[in-house]
Amino acid sequence: MRHADGSVLASYDYSWTTPSIQDARYASVWTDANRTFDRFASRLADSLEDTVNSGS
């Protein structure tokens, strides 16, 4: 995340992998990708909310 002047305010990293190839038989090709994007977006939103509420 960057400030209007271009300085870095925060950075975010997230990764997730299927713990077992056995999980693949119950899901589509994009299930892991969708799950990862959803979890990242949720955690990013929570982090931004915390930042805004703390006044940082």
PDBQT receptor file of N, H, CA, C and O in Angstrom, charges set to zero:
ATOM      1  N   MET A   1       0.849  -1.155   0.000  1.00  0.00    +0.000 N 
ATOM      2  CA  MET A   1       0.000   0.000   0.000  1.00  0.00    +0.000 C 
ATOM      3  C   MET A   1       0.899   1.224   0.000  1.00  0.00    +0.000 C 
ATOM      4  O   MET A   1       1.913   1.268   0.697  1.00  0.00    +0.000 OA
ATOM      5  N   ARG A   2       0.514   2.211  -0.788  1.00  0.00    +0.000 N 
ATOM      6  H   ARG A   2      -0.310   2.175  -1.354  1.00  0.00    +0.000 HD
ATOM      7  CA  ARG A   2       1.338   3.420  -0.901  1.00  0.00    +0.000 C 
ATOM      8  C   ARG A   2       0.550   4.661  -0.526  1.00  0.00    +0.000 C 
ATOM      9  O   ARG A   2      -0.662   4.742  -0.725  1.00  0.00    +0.000 OA
ATOM     10  N   HIS A   3       1.266   5.611   0.013  1.00  0.00    +0.000 N 
ATOM     11  H   HIS A   3       2.250   5.545   0.174  1.00  0.00    +0.000 HD
ATOM     12  CA  HIS A   3       0.727   6.924   0.341  1.00  0.00    +0.000 C 
ATOM     13  C   HIS A   3       0.629   7.729  -0.949  1.00  0.00    +0.000 C 
ATOM     14  O   HIS A   3       1.239   7.357  -1.951  1.00  0.00    +0.000 OA
ATOM     15  N   ALA A   4      -0.122   8.817  -0.944  1.00  0.00    +0.000 N 
ATOM     16  H   ALA A   4      -0.617   9.120  -0.130  1.00  0.00    +0.000 HD
ATOM     17  CA  ALA A   4      -0.275   9.659  -2.124  1.00  0.00    +0.000 C 
ATOM     18  C   ALA A   4       1.070  10.178  -2.635  1.00  0.00    +0.000 C 
ATOM     19  O   ALA A   4       1.223  10.440  -3.828  1.00  0.00    +0.000 OA
ATOM     20  N   ASP A   5       2.050  10.327  -1.727  1.00  0.00    +0.000 N 
ATOM     21  H   ASP A   5       1.926  10.115  -0.758  1.00  0.00    +0.000 HD
ATOM     22  CA  ASP A   5       3.372  10.809  -2.162  1.00  0.00    +0.000 C 
ATOM     23  C   ASP A   5       4.265   9.690  -2.704  1.00  0.00    +0.000 C 
ATOM     24  O   ASP A   5       5.403   9.938  -3.102  1.00  0.00    +0.000 OA
ATOM     25  N   GLY A   6       3.747   8.463  -2.716  1.00  0.00    +0.000 N 
ATOM     26  H   GLY A   6       2.822   8.261  -2.393  1.00  0.00    +0.000 HD
ATOM     27  CA  GLY A   6       4.488   7.335  -3.262  1.00  0.00    +0.000 C 
ATOM     28  C   GLY A   6       5.244   6.506  -2.240  1.00  0.00    +0.000 C 
ATOM     29  O   GLY A   6       5.775   5.448  -2.578  1.00  0.00    +0.000 OA
ATOM     30  N   SER A   7       5.302   6.966  -0.996  1.00  0.00    +0.000 N 
ATOM     31  H   SER A   7       4.871   7.825  -0.722  1.00  0.00    +0.000 HD
ATOM     32  CA  SER A   7       6.015   6.194   0.027  1.00  0.00    +0.000 C 
ATOM     33  C   SER A   7       5.202   4.955   0.409  1.00  0.00    +0.000 C 
ATOM     34  O   SER A   7       3.971   4.959   0.373  1.00  0.00    +0.000 OA
ATOM     35  N   VAL A   8       5.921   3.909   0.771  1.00  0.00    +0.000 N 
ATOM     36  H   VAL A   8       6.920   3.906   0.800  1.00  0.00    +0.000 HD
ATOM     37  CA  VAL A   8       5.278   2.650   1.150  1.00  0.00    +0.000 C 
ATOM     38  C   VAL A   8       4.740   2.769   2.575  1.00  0.00    +0.000 C 
ATOM     39  O   VAL A   8       5.477   3.089   3.507  1.00  0.00    +0.000 OA
ATOM     40  N   LEU A   9       3.434   2.505   2.726  1.00  0.00    +0.000 N 
ATOM     41  H   LEU A   9       2.835   2.246   1.968  1.00  0.00    +0.000 HD
ATOM     42  CA  LEU A   9       2.806   2.518   4.047  1.00  0.00    +0.000 C 
ATOM     43  C   LEU A   9       2.793   1.119   4.656  1.00  0.00    +0.000 C 
ATOM     44  O   LEU A   9       2.992   0.954   5.860  1.00  0.00    +0.000 OA
ATOM     45  N   ALA A  10       2.559   0.125   3.821  1.00  0.00    +0.000 N 
ATOM     46  H   ALA A  10       2.398   0.260   2.843  1.00  0.00    +0.000 HD
ATOM     47  CA  ALA A  10       2.497  -1.248   4.305  1.00  0.00    +0.000 C 
ATOM     48  C   ALA A  10       2.678  -2.195   3.131  1.00  0.00    +0.000 C 
ATOM     49  O   ALA A  10       2.396  -1.843   1.986  1.00  0.00    +0.000 OA
ATOM     50  N   SER A  11       3.145  -3.386   3.424  1.00  0.00    +0.000 N 
ATOM     51  H   SER A  11       3.373  -3.672   4.355  1.00  0.00    +0.000 HD
ATOM     52  CA  SER A  11       3.220  -4.427   2.409  1.00  0.00    +0.000 C 
ATOM     53  C   SER A  11       2.556  -5.681   2.968  1.00  0.00    +0.000 C 
ATOM     54  O   SER A  11       2.484  -5.872   4.182  1.00  0.00    +0.000 OA
ATOM     55  N   TYR A  12       2.082  -6.514   2.080  1.00  0.00    +0.000 N 
ATOM     56  H   TYR A  12       2.140  -6.359   1.094  1.00  0.00    +0.000 HD
ATOM     57  CA  TYR A  12       1.330  -7.692   2.487  1.00  0.00    +0.000 C 
ATOM     58  C   TYR A  12       1.834  -8.911   1.742  1.00  0.00    +0.000 C 
ATOM     59  O   TYR A  12       2.112  -8.844   0.545  1.00  0.00    +0.000 OA
ATOM     60  N   ASP A  13       1.950 -10.015   2.441  1.00  0.00    +0.000 N 
ATOM     61  H   ASP A  13       1.724 -10.070   3.414  1.00  0.00    +0.000 HD
ATOM     62  CA  ASP A  13       2.305 -11.296   1.843  1.00  0.00    +0.000 C 
ATOM     63  C   ASP A  13       1.321 -12.332   2.339  1.00  0.00    +0.000 C 
ATOM     64  O   ASP A  13       0.873 -12.285   3.484  1.00  0.00    +0.000 OA
ATOM     65  N   TYR A  14       0.989 -13.266   1.468  1.00  0.00    +0.000 N 
ATOM     66  H   TYR A  14       1.353 -13.304   0.538  1.00  0.00    +0.000 HD
ATOM     67  CA  TYR A  14       0.104 -14.357   1.860  1.00  0.00    +0.000 C 
ATOM     68  C   TYR A  14       0.338 -15.510   0.907  1.00  0.00    +0.000 C 
ATOM     69  O   TYR A  14       0.503 -15.302  -0.295  1.00  0.00    +0.000 OA
ATOM     70  N   SER A  15       0.352 -16.698   1.420  1.00  0.00    +0.000 N 
ATOM     71  H   SER A  15       0.218 -16.867   2.397  1.00  0.00    +0.000 HD
ATOM     72  CA  SER A  15       0.431 -17.869   0.555  1.00  0.00    +0.000 C 
ATOM     73  C   SER A  15      -0.383 -18.992   1.175  1.00  0.00    +0.000 C 
ATOM     74  O   SER A  15      -0.577 -19.048   2.390  1.00  0.00    +0.000 OA
ATOM     75  N   TRP A  16      -0.844 -19.867   0.329  1.00  0.00    +0.000 N 
ATOM     76  H   TRP A  16      -0.686 -19.822  -0.657  1.00  0.00    +0.000 HD
ATOM     77  CA  TRP A  16      -1.613 -21.016   0.791  1.00  0.00    +0.000 C 
ATOM     78  C   TRP A  16      -1.449 -22.115  -0.236  1.00  0.00    +0.000 C 
ATOM     79  O   TRP A  16      -1.481 -21.855  -1.438  1.00  0.00    +0.000 OA
ATOM     80  N   THR A  17      -1.276 -23.318   0.217  1.00  0.00    +0.000 N 
ATOM     81  H   THR A  17      -1.250 -23.530   1.194  1.00  0.00    +0.000 HD
ATOM     82  CA  THR A  17      -1.217 -24.464  -0.673  1.00  0.00    +0.000 C 
ATOM     83  C   THR A  17      -2.103 -25.560  -0.112  1.00  0.00    +0.000 C 
ATOM     84  O   THR A  17      -2.336 -25.638   1.094  1.00  0.00    +0.000 OA
ATOM     85  N   THR A  18      -2.581 -26.386  -0.988  1.00  0.00    +0.000 N 
ATOM     86  H   THR A  18      -2.392 -26.323  -1.968  1.00  0.00    +0.000 HD
ATOM     87  CA  THR A  18      -3.387 -27.519  -0.559  1.00  0.00    +0.000 C 
ATOM     88  C   THR A  18      -2.506 -28.458   0.247  1.00  0.00    +0.000 C 
ATOM     89  O   THR A  18      -1.439 -28.857  -0.221  1.00  0.00    +0.000 OA
ATOM     90  N   PRO A  19      -2.931 -28.814   1.443  1.00  0.00    +0.000 N 
ATOM     91  CA  PRO A  19      -2.099 -29.698   2.263  1.00  0.00    +0.000 C 
ATOM     92  C   PRO A  19      -1.969 -31.117   1.707  1.00  0.00    +0.000 C 
ATOM     93  O   PRO A  19      -1.031 -31.839   2.046  1.00  0.00    +0.000 OA
ATOM     94  N   SER A  20      -2.908 -31.507   0.860  1.00  0.00    +0.000 N 
ATOM     95  H   SER A  20      -3.670 -30.920   0.586  1.00  0.00    +0.000 HD
ATOM     96  CA  SER A  20      -2.866 -32.858   0.324  1.00  0.00    +0.000 C 
ATOM     97  C   SER A  20      -3.408 -32.884  -1.101  1.00  0.00    +0.000 C 
ATOM     98  O   SER A  20      -4.423 -32.251  -1.389  1.00  0.00    +0.000 OA
ATOM     99  N   ILE A  21      -2.750 -33.599  -1.982  1.00  0.00    +0.000 N 
ATOM    100  H   ILE A  21      -1.925 -34.113  -1.748  1.00  0.00    +0.000 HD
ATOM    101  CA  ILE A  21      -3.233 -33.760  -3.349  1.00  0.00    +0.000 C 
ATOM    102  C   ILE A  21      -4.571 -34.472  -3.358  1.00  0.00    +0.000 C 
ATOM    103  O   ILE A  21      -5.314 -34.372  -4.334  1.00  0.00    +0.000 OA
ATOM    104  N   GLN A  22      -4.887 -35.178  -2.309  1.00  0.00    +0.000 N 
ATOM    105  H   GLN A  22      -4.283 -35.259  -1.516  1.00  0.00    +0.000 HD
ATOM    106  CA  GLN A  22      -6.177 -35.865  -2.205  1.00  0.00    +0.000 C 
ATOM    107  C   GLN A  22      -7.348 -34.883  -2.237  1.00  0.00    +0.000 C 
ATOM    108  O   GLN A  22      -8.448 -35.242  -2.656  1.00  0.00    +0.000 OA
ATOM    109  N   ASP A  23      -7.114 -33.638  -1.793  1.00  0.00    +0.000 N 
ATOM    110  H   ASP A  23      -6.220 -33.346  -1.452  1.00  0.00    +0.000 HD
ATOM    111  CA  ASP A  23      -8.168 -32.620  -1.809  1.00  0.00    +0.000 C 
ATOM    112  C   ASP A  23      -8.571 -32.259  -3.234  1.00  0.00    +0.000 C 
ATOM    113  O   ASP A  23      -9.691 -31.796  -3.454  1.00  0.00    +0.000 OA
ATOM    114  N   ALA A  24      -7.702 -32.456  -4.187  1.00  0.00    +0.000 N 
ATOM    115  H   ALA A  24      -6.792 -32.832  -4.009  1.00  0.00    +0.000 HD
ATOM    116  CA  ALA A  24      -7.943 -32.039  -5.567  1.00  0.00    +0.000 C 
ATOM    117  C   ALA A  24      -9.106 -32.783  -6.215  1.00  0.00    +0.000 C 
ATOM    118  O   ALA A  24      -9.760 -32.239  -7.104  1.00  0.00    +0.000 OA
ATOM    119  N   ARG A  25      -9.369 -33.975  -5.802  1.00  0.00    +0.000 N 
ATOM    120  H   ARG A  25      -8.837 -34.418  -5.080  1.00  0.00    +0.000 HD
ATOM    121  CA  ARG A  25     -10.438 -34.741  -6.458  1.00  0.00    +0.000 C 
ATOM    122  C   ARG A  25     -11.827 -34.200  -6.153  1.00  0.00    +0.000 C 
ATOM    123  O   ARG A  25     -12.790 -34.549  -6.836  1.00  0.00    +0.000 OA
ATOM    124  N   TYR A  26     -11.944 -33.347  -5.127  1.00  0.00    +0.000 N 
ATOM    125  H   TYR A  26     -11.162 -33.064  -4.572  1.00  0.00    +0.000 HD
ATOM    126  CA  TYR A  26     -13.238 -32.789  -4.757  1.00  0.00    +0.000 C 
ATOM    127  C   TYR A  26     -13.424 -31.353  -5.235  1.00  0.00    +0.000 C 
ATOM    128  O   TYR A  26     -14.440 -30.729  -4.930  1.00  0.00    +0.000 OA
ATOM    129  N   ALA A  27     -12.474 -30.831  -5.968  1.00  0.00    +0.000 N 
ATOM    130  H   ALA A  27     -11.648 -31.338  -6.216  1.00  0.00    +0.000 HD
ATOM    131  CA  ALA A  27     -12.520 -29.416  -6.328  1.00  0.00    +0.000 C 
ATOM    132  C   ALA A  27     -12.182 -29.207  -7.802  1.00  0.00    +0.000 C 
ATOM    133  O   ALA A  27     -11.625 -30.079  -8.468  1.00  0.00    +0.000 OA
ATOM    134  N   SER A  28     -12.537 -28.029  -8.281  1.00  0.00    +0.000 N 
ATOM    135  H   SER A  28     -12.990 -27.320  -7.740  1.00  0.00    +0.000 HD
ATOM    136  CA  SER A  28     -12.200 -27.679  -9.659  1.00  0.00    +0.000 C 
ATOM    137  C   SER A  28     -10.768 -27.153  -9.729  1.00  0.00    +0.000 C 
ATOM    138  O   SER A  28     -10.099 -26.987  -8.709  1.00  0.00    +0.000 OA
ATOM    139  N   VAL A  29     -10.318 -26.899 -10.941  1.00  0.00    +0.000 N 
ATOM    140  H   VAL A  29     -10.861 -27.034 -11.770  1.00  0.00    +0.000 HD
ATOM    141  CA  VAL A  29      -8.960 -26.417 -11.166  1.00  0.00    +0.000 C 
ATOM    142  C   VAL A  29      -8.715 -25.101 -10.433  1.00  0.00    +0.000 C 
ATOM    143  O   VAL A  29      -7.618 -24.880  -9.922  1.00  0.00    +0.000 OA
ATOM    144  N   TRP A  30      -9.719 -24.222 -10.373  1.00  0.00    +0.000 N 
ATOM    145  H   TRP A  30     -10.610 -24.401 -10.789  1.00  0.00    +0.000 HD
ATOM    146  CA  TRP A  30      -9.526 -22.878  -9.832  1.00  0.00    +0.000 C 
ATOM    147  C   TRP A  30      -9.878 -22.762  -8.354  1.00  0.00    +0.000 C 
ATOM    148  O   TRP A  30      -9.807 -21.664  -7.801  1.00  0.00    +0.000 OA
ATOM    149  N   THR A  31     -10.250 -23.840  -7.704  1.00  0.00    +0.000 N 
ATOM    150  H   THR A  31     -10.308 -24.732  -8.152  1.00  0.00    +0.000 HD
ATOM    151  CA  THR A  31     -10.658 -23.768  -6.300  1.00  0.00    +0.000 C 
ATOM    152  C   THR A  31      -9.544 -23.229  -5.410  1.00  0.00    +0.000 C 
ATOM    153  O   THR A  31      -9.792 -22.340  -4.596  1.00  0.00    +0.000 OA
ATOM    154  N   ASP A  32      -8.326 -23.743  -5.545  1.00  0.00    +0.000 N 
ATOM    155  H   ASP A  32      -8.124 -24.465  -6.206  1.00  0.00    +0.000 HD
ATOM    156  CA  ASP A  32      -7.214 -23.258  -4.720  1.00  0.00    +0.000 C 
ATOM    157  C   ASP A  32      -6.915 -21.792  -4.988  1.00  0.00    +0.000 C 
ATOM    158  O   ASP A  32      -6.657 -21.031  -4.055  1.00  0.00    +0.000 OA
ATOM    159  N   ALA A  33      -6.946 -21.389  -6.248  1.00  0.00    +0.000 N 
ATOM    160  H   ALA A  33      -7.155 -22.008  -7.006  1.00  0.00    +0.000 HD
ATOM    161  CA  ALA A  33      -6.690 -19.986  -6.584  1.00  0.00    +0.000 C 
ATOM    162  C   ALA A  33      -7.762 -19.089  -5.984  1.00  0.00    +0.000 C 
ATOM    163  O   ALA A  33      -7.448 -18.059  -5.389  1.00  0.00    +0.000 OA
ATOM    164  N   ASN A  34      -9.012 -19.469  -6.133  1.00  0.00    +0.000 N 
ATOM    165  H   ASN A  34      -9.267 -20.307  -6.616  1.00  0.00    +0.000 HD
ATOM    166  CA  ASN A  34     -10.105 -18.670  -5.562  1.00  0.00    +0.000 C 
ATOM    167  C   ASN A  34     -10.006 -18.591  -4.050  1.00  0.00    +0.000 C 
ATOM    168  O   ASN A  34     -10.202 -17.526  -3.465  1.00  0.00    +0.000 OA
ATOM    169  N   ARG A  35      -9.705 -19.708  -3.421  1.00  0.00    +0.000 N 
ATOM    170  H   ARG A  35      -9.546 -20.573  -3.896  1.00  0.00    +0.000 HD
ATOM    171  CA  ARG A  35      -9.570 -19.734  -1.959  1.00  0.00    +0.000 C 
ATOM    172  C   ARG A  35      -8.438 -18.798  -1.519  1.00  0.00    +0.000 C 
ATOM    173  O   ARG A  35      -8.590 -18.052  -0.551  1.00  0.00    +0.000 OA
ATOM    174  N   THR A  36      -7.326 -18.837  -2.216  1.00  0.00    +0.000 N 
ATOM    175  H   THR A  36      -7.203 -19.443  -3.002  1.00  0.00    +0.000 HD
ATOM    176  CA  THR A  36      -6.182 -17.995  -1.866  1.00  0.00    +0.000 C 
ATOM    177  C   THR A  36      -6.516 -16.517  -2.029  1.00  0.00    +0.000 C 
ATOM    178  O   THR A  36      -6.219 -15.715  -1.144  1.00  0.00    +0.000 OA
ATOM    179  N   PHE A  37      -7.131 -16.149  -3.154  1.00  0.00    +0.000 N 
ATOM    180  H   PHE A  37      -7.372 -16.801  -3.873  1.00  0.00    +0.000 HD
ATOM    181  CA  PHE A  37      -7.507 -14.745  -3.359  1.00  0.00    +0.000 C 
ATOM    182  C   PHE A  37      -8.516 -14.282  -2.311  1.00  0.00    +0.000 C 
ATOM    183  O   PHE A  37      -8.402 -13.172  -1.789  1.00  0.00    +0.000 OA
ATOM    184  N   ASP A  38      -9.496 -15.116  -2.001  1.00  0.00    +0.000 N 
ATOM    185  H   ASP A  38      -9.589 -16.017  -2.425  1.00  0.00    +0.000 HD
ATOM    186  CA  ASP A  38     -10.503 -14.746  -0.997  1.00  0.00    +0.000 C 
ATOM    187  C   ASP A  38      -9.880 -14.540   0.375  1.00  0.00    +0.000 C 
ATOM    188  O   ASP A  38     -10.198 -13.573   1.067  1.00  0.00    +0.000 OA
ATOM    189  N   ARG A  39      -9.001 -15.439   0.765  1.00  0.00    +0.000 N 
ATOM    190  H   ARG A  39      -8.742 -16.225   0.203  1.00  0.00    +0.000 HD
ATOM    191  CA  ARG A  39      -8.357 -15.310   2.082  1.00  0.00    +0.000 C 
ATOM    192  C   ARG A  39      -7.426 -14.100   2.131  1.00  0.00    +0.000 C 
ATOM    193  O   ARG A  39      -7.394 -13.384   3.132  1.00  0.00    +0.000 OA
ATOM    194  N   PHE A  40      -6.678 -13.869   1.069  1.00  0.00    +0.000 N 
ATOM    195  H   PHE A  40      -6.704 -14.450   0.256  1.00  0.00    +0.000 HD
ATOM    196  CA  PHE A  40      -5.801 -12.704   1.034  1.00  0.00    +0.000 C 
ATOM    197  C   PHE A  40      -6.626 -11.424   1.122  1.00  0.00    +0.000 C 
ATOM    198  O   PHE A  40      -6.293 -10.530   1.900  1.00  0.00    +0.000 OA
ATOM    199  N   ALA A  41      -7.690 -11.323   0.340  1.00  0.00    +0.000 N 
ATOM    200  H   ALA A  41      -7.960 -12.048  -0.293  1.00  0.00    +0.000 HD
ATOM    201  CA  ALA A  41      -8.526 -10.122   0.345  1.00  0.00    +0.000 C 
ATOM    202  C   ALA A  41      -9.146  -9.886   1.713  1.00  0.00    +0.000 C 
ATOM    203  O   ALA A  41      -9.214  -8.748   2.179  1.00  0.00    +0.000 OA
ATOM    204  N   SER A  42      -9.593 -10.940   2.350  1.00  0.00    +0.000 N 
ATOM    205  H   SER A  42      -9.538 -11.864   1.972  1.00  0.00    +0.000 HD
ATOM    206  CA  SER A  42     -10.192 -10.815   3.680  1.00  0.00    +0.000 C 
ATOM    207  C   SER A  42      -9.171 -10.334   4.702  1.00  0.00    +0.000 C 
ATOM    208  O   SER A  42      -9.460  -9.443   5.500  1.00  0.00    +0.000 OA
ATOM    209  N   ARG A  43      -7.989 -10.916   4.681  1.00  0.00    +0.000 N 
ATOM    210  H   ARG A  43      -7.754 -11.640   4.033  1.00  0.00    +0.000 HD
ATOM    211  CA  ARG A  43      -6.941 -10.508   5.630  1.00  0.00    +0.000 C 
ATOM    212  C   ARG A  43      -6.437  -9.099   5.345  1.00  0.00    +0.000 C 
ATOM    213  O   ARG A  43      -6.125  -8.355   6.275  1.00  0.00    +0.000 OA
ATOM    214  N   LEU A  44      -6.355  -8.726   4.076  1.00  0.00    +0.000 N 
ATOM    215  H   LEU A  44      -6.608  -9.331   3.320  1.00  0.00    +0.000 HD
ATOM    216  CA  LEU A  44      -5.956  -7.370   3.719  1.00  0.00    +0.000 C 
ATOM    217  C   LEU A  44      -6.995  -6.368   4.207  1.00  0.00    +0.000 C 
ATOM    218  O   LEU A  44      -6.638  -5.330   4.763  1.00  0.00    +0.000 OA
ATOM    219  N   ALA A  45      -8.272  -6.665   4.008  1.00  0.00    +0.000 N 
ATOM    220  H   ALA A  45      -8.563  -7.509   3.556  1.00  0.00    +0.000 HD
ATOM    221  CA  ALA A  45      -9.340  -5.777   4.464  1.00  0.00    +0.000 C 
ATOM    222  C   ALA A  45      -9.311  -5.630   5.982  1.00  0.00    +0.000 C 
ATOM    223  O   ALA A  45      -9.470  -4.524   6.499  1.00  0.00    +0.000 OA
ATOM    224  N   ASP A  46      -9.112  -6.725   6.694  1.00  0.00    +0.000 N 
ATOM    225  H   ASP A  46      -8.983  -7.623   6.274  1.00  0.00    +0.000 HD
ATOM    226  CA  ASP A  46      -9.019  -6.659   8.158  1.00  0.00    +0.000 C 
ATOM    227  C   ASP A  46      -7.839  -5.795   8.585  1.00  0.00    +0.000 C 
ATOM    228  O   ASP A  46      -7.956  -5.001   9.518  1.00  0.00    +0.000 OA
ATOM    229  N   SER A  47      -6.711  -5.944   7.913  1.00  0.00    +0.000 N 
ATOM    230  H   SER A  47      -6.615  -6.590   7.156  1.00  0.00    +0.000 HD
ATOM    231  CA  SER A  47      -5.523  -5.174   8.239  1.00  0.00    +0.000 C 
ATOM    232  C   SER A  47      -5.745  -3.684   7.990  1.00  0.00    +0.000 C 
ATOM    233  O   SER A  47      -5.359  -2.843   8.802  1.00  0.00    +0.000 OA
ATOM    234  N   LEU A  48      -6.371  -3.369   6.857  1.00  0.00    +0.000 N 
ATOM    235  H   LEU A  48      -6.684  -4.052   6.197  1.00  0.00    +0.000 HD
ATOM    236  CA  LEU A  48      -6.651  -1.967   6.543  1.00  0.00    +0.000 C 
ATOM    237  C   LEU A  48      -7.625  -1.368   7.547  1.00  0.00    +0.000 C 
ATOM    238  O   LEU A  48      -7.471  -0.220   7.966  1.00  0.00    +0.000 OA
ATOM    239  N   GLU A  49      -8.621  -2.146   7.929  1.00  0.00    +0.000 N 
ATOM    240  H   GLU A  49      -8.746  -3.078   7.589  1.00  0.00    +0.000 HD
ATOM    241  CA  GLU A  49      -9.581  -1.667   8.932  1.00  0.00    +0.000 C 
ATOM    242  C   GLU A  49      -8.877  -1.391  10.249  1.00  0.00    +0.000 C 
ATOM    243  O   GLU A  49      -9.134  -0.368  10.883  1.00  0.00    +0.000 OA
ATOM    244  N   ASP A  50      -7.992  -2.286  10.671  1.00  0.00    +0.000 N 
ATOM    245  H   ASP A  50      -7.783  -3.118  10.156  1.00  0.00    +0.000 HD
ATOM    246  CA  ASP A  50      -7.230  -2.078  11.903  1.00  0.00    +0.000 C 
ATOM    247  C   ASP A  50      -6.367  -0.820  11.823  1.00  0.00    +0.000 C 
ATOM    248  O   ASP A  50      -6.270  -0.059  12.785  1.00  0.00    +0.000 OA
ATOM    249  N   THR A  51      -5.742  -0.614  10.660  1.00  0.00    +0.000 N 
ATOM    250  H   THR A  51      -5.821  -1.233   9.878  1.00  0.00    +0.000 HD
ATOM    251  CA  THR A  51      -4.895   0.553  10.458  1.00  0.00    +0.000 C 
ATOM    252  C   THR A  51      -5.702   1.846  10.548  1.00  0.00    +0.000 C 
ATOM    253  O   THR A  51      -5.294   2.801  11.208  1.00  0.00    +0.000 OA
ATOM    254  N   VAL A  52      -6.841   1.862   9.882  1.00  0.00    +0.000 N 
ATOM    255  H   VAL A  52      -7.172   1.085   9.345  1.00  0.00    +0.000 HD
ATOM    256  CA  VAL A  52      -7.695   3.048   9.902  1.00  0.00    +0.000 C 
ATOM    257  C   VAL A  52      -8.213   3.316  11.307  1.00  0.00    +0.000 C 
ATOM    258  O   VAL A  52      -8.221   4.460  11.762  1.00  0.00    +0.000 OA
ATOM    259  N   ASN A  53      -8.645   2.264  11.994  1.00  0.00    +0.000 N 
ATOM    260  H   ASN A  53      -8.638   1.334  11.625  1.00  0.00    +0.000 HD
ATOM    261  CA  ASN A  53      -9.195   2.442  13.343  1.00  0.00    +0.000 C 
ATOM    262  C   ASN A  53      -8.150   2.842  14.377  1.00  0.00    +0.000 C 
ATOM    263  O   ASN A  53      -8.482   3.451  15.395  1.00  0.00    +0.000 OA
ATOM    264  N   SER A  54      -6.886   2.501  14.121  1.00  0.00    +0.000 N 
ATOM    265  H   SER A  54      -6.617   2.006  13.295  1.00  0.00    +0.000 HD
ATOM    266  CA  SER A  54      -5.819   2.867  15.063  1.00  0.00    +0.000 C 
ATOM    267  C   SER A  54      -5.291   4.265  14.804  1.00  0.00    +0.000 C 
ATOM    268  O   SER A  54      -4.551   4.820  15.617  1.00  0.00    +0.000 OA
ATOM    269  N   GLY A  55      -5.677   4.837  13.662  1.00  0.00    +0.000 N 
ATOM    270  H   GLY A  55      -6.278   4.386  13.002  1.00  0.00    +0.000 HD
ATOM    271  CA  GLY A  55      -5.209   6.178  13.323  1.00  0.00    +0.000 C 
ATOM    272  C   GLY A  55      -3.836   6.230  12.714  1.00  0.00    +0.000 C 
ATOM    273  O   GLY A  55      -3.266   7.311  12.567  1.00  0.00    +0.000 OA
ATOM    274  N   SER A  56      -3.292   5.090  12.357  1.00  0.00    +0.000 N 
ATOM    275  H   SER A  56      -3.756   4.212  12.477  1.00  0.00    +0.000 HD
ATOM    276  CA  SER A  56      -1.943   5.029  11.760  1.00  0.00    +0.000 C 
ATOM    277  C   SER A  56      -1.951   5.463  10.325  1.00  0.00    +0.000 C 
ATOM    278  O   SER A  56      -0.905   5.472   9.676  1.00  0.00    +0.000 OA
TER     279      SER A  56
